[in-house]
Amino acid sequence: MLASNKTIVAELFRDNPAEIAAYLTEKFAKNDYVAARTSLGLVMQGQNVQMLARDAGLRRESLYRTFGGRIDPQLSRILKLFDALNVRACVVPSSPSDPQTTTAPGAVEAFAVRLTQAFEDNHFDKAVRGLKEVALSQNVSVLARASGLERRSVYRTFGGTVDPQLSRILKLFDAMQLRFVVMALAPRPKSNRPKLGRPPKIRR
């Protein structure tokens, strides 16, 4: 990314949860994995990455590796990123995109409510449990066919024992007529940013 582009991204997204939430919601709207992954990377690069890594409980190198566009981000790190950015994920019904989807409209709304509850605290264990409940409550063979995943992959990915990758979550959502909406959280006190340069020597 050119320096001028980095400046624009920083001005748009740095310490701005409302703008981040609106942008991510737009990019996640169609369950397009490439668009979603790219948007996470741009939002990450728009921050003070040293501070973002500290707030997320990750190493700086891990942030760049996870959201740099080369790998499929896992849910645990996405939730850590969201928490550090002061945003959260909600789940809402999307417009039908697959005529083979068998999920009834009322069930779609119920699944959206359950998953929104699961994601509300950016808590990994709760989110994984919610995904397991929703995915395995379906006819898994039909769900696998609609999502483009193998039946065993649905069980393995959403069985509650692994850290699911973003691409598979989006495939599941697309098959179930669901999508992510990102919301800004209430402002919280900002931690002090480290000053540049070496700390002053203490004279004794």
Disulfide bonds with the S-S distance in Angstrom:
none
